[in-house]
Amino acid sequence: MRVPNSVVLPVGTHVDCCQEQEVAEKTHDIMARITAMLEERKSNLAHFIDNLEGSEEPKFYVDQWERLKEMESCTLTILNLVAVNCTDHRDIKKLEATILEHVKNEELFPEVVRVLPPVYRQVEAAIVDIAQSEEMAGHGMMDLQYLLSKLSKHKHLASLGRELLQDILRYLHRIGLVVWYEEIKHLESTVFLQPTFLITMFKLLVRYRLVQQLENIS
């Protein structure tokens, strides 16, 4: 809701636990709840903006007003929900095909036709090589400056600068090849070349009924 021109594809899982009629009913219910949630958000934003504009000293709330107006202008496109049975490989392929179909839709994603400079592909290929090399640690974490020095050793990337690398990392972060939390101060100098490590770590730390599991340990 805070990202301009967002596109969201709702995915309903555990279809194998429902009857066919239930799937249709739940799909309709979820989409209706999403619509109601968006309407409520729109109404709340308008209410907050009106309150600020009608306050006795509106000049004191300019920053808040600008932020609310910015949020109000953010468009959010909700696509039709896709219901899948995660235990059925055919459903996973169906979901994959649906995602690709939407991503290639120029009306949803105008930038899909943008041609990337060759250096983007060169850096991407070089990072894949580094991530798959034997010297790469299992956690896949690498210091940003060290990554730059490694990339600069490649024949076509000798003149690669830090600023351009950061632009490329933002792109690679968006497509999911790497994870780079540049907005987090303690992580801005660390690049995760193997995002799957983070998934594994989160699975260990964030678990269903974790408190109960810990309490059961004598």
N, C-alpha and C positions, 0 to 999 in steps of 0.2 A: 504493500500500500504506500510505501514511501519511496519507491523507485519509479521514476518517470516512465510512462509507456510500458508498464509491466504486462507480460502475457503469462497467464497461469493455466496450467493443464491439471485439473483435479483427477486423481487416480484412486479408484476404489478397489481395495484388495479383498481377499478372503471370499471371493465369489463362490468357491467350492463349499462354503459353509451355509450358503443360502439357496432357496428355491428360486426358479427363474422369475416368478412373479415378485418375489422379495427384492431381487436385484433391481427390477424396474422401479418399484416403489421407493427403495432407498436412494436410487439415483435421482429420482424426481425430488425427494425430500432434501437431499444434500444441495442440489442446485437451487432449490427454493430458499434454503437457509443462507446460502452464499449471497443470493440476490438481496435478501432482507438485511444481511450484515452490511453490505455495501450501501444500501439505502440509509441505514442507521448512521453509518460513518459520515455520509454526505450531509445528513441532517445535523449531526453533532458539530461538524466543522462549520457549517453555516451559522449555527447557534453561537458557537464560540466567537466567530468573526463579528457577528452582530453585537455581541456583548462588549467586545473590545472597542468597536466603532462607536458604541453608545455610551462608553464610560466618560466620566467627567474630565479625565486627563488622558485622552487617547495617545498623545505624543509619548507617554511613558511606556506604551505597549507596542511601539512600532516594530521591534524585533519579533515579538510574538505574532503580531498581525501578519508580517511578511512570511514567517514560517508557515502559518496556517493557510495563507493564500497559495503558497508554493505546494503544500500538500493537497489543497483543493484542486489544483490544476493537474495533478498527477492522474493520468488515465490508467485504468486497469481493465484489461481484456480477459474475461473468464471464458475458456473454451469448454466444450461439452465434456462431461466426465467420462472417463474410460474405465470400465469395470474389468478387472483381470483376476484370473486364478493363478497365483504366483507359483503353484506347483505344476502348472502346465506350460511347457516350453513354447507351445503355439501362441498362448496368450502373451507371453513375454515378447515374442516376435511381433505380435499385433501391436503391442504398445510401442515398440521400437519404430515400427512403420508409421504409426500415427504421429509420433514425435517428429520424425524426419519430414513427414508431409507438412506439418505446421511450420517447422523451422524454415522450410524452403518457400513458404508463402511470403511473397514480397510485401503484401499489404500489412502483415503482422510484423515482419522484420525487414524494413527497408534496407538495412545495411548488409543484408545477406548477399547482395550483388557487388559489394565493395571488393575491389582487388587489392590484396595485401602486397606491400613491397617485398621483393625477394628476400631481403634480410630477415623478415619475420620467419619465413620457412627455413632459412639456414639456421637461425638460432633455435627454432623448434626441433629440427633434426639433431643439432648438436646437443641439446639438453636431453633428448631421448637417449642418445649414445652415452652421455655421462651417467644418466640414471640407471642404465643397464650394465654399466661397466663393473668389473669385479672390485674395483677400489671403492665403489660407492657403499657407504654404510647402510645397514638394513633399514634404519629409520628414514633415510632419504632426505635428511635435513642438510642444508648447505648455506654458509654465509654468503650474503649477496655479493660482497666485494670479491670473495674467493671464486664465486661462480663467474663473475665478470673476467677475472684473470684466466680461468680455465677456458672460457669461450674465446678470449682474445688470442689464444694460441692456435685456433683454427685458421686456416689459410684465408678464408673469405671474411673473417670477422676480426682481423687485426686492429681495425680502427673503431671497433664497437665501443661506444661511450656508455657511461652509467645511466644517463638520462634516457637514451634510446632503449637500453636494456629494460629499464623500468616500464617504459611504454609497452614493450613486447611482453613483459611479464604480466601486465594487466590484461592483455589479450589472452595469453595462455591460461591465466587464472579464470577468465570468463568461460573459456571452452573446457576447463576442467583438467588440463594436462598437468598443471602445477597448482599449488596453493600458496598464495603470498598475501599475508595479512598486513598490508602496508599501513592500514589505519590504526593498528595496535602498536603502540610505542615499543613494547618489549619484544615484538615479533617482526618489526619492519625491516630488520636486517637479516632475516632468516627466510629462505625459500624452501618449501617442501616439494621436492622433485618426485616423490612417490606418495600421492594423496591417500592411497590405500592404507598406509601406515596410520594415518590419523583416524581412519574408520576403525581399524583394529584397536587402537588405543581407546577410542570413545566407547567401543563395545565392552571393553574391560572396565571402564570407569562408570559408564552410565548403563545401569542394568535394571530390568524390571524387578520390583520387590527387593531392591538391594538392601534396604534397611532391615527387612525381615530376614534376609539371608545372613546378614552380619550378626543379627541378634541370636540366630540359631547356632552360631559357632560358640562352643564352650570355652 
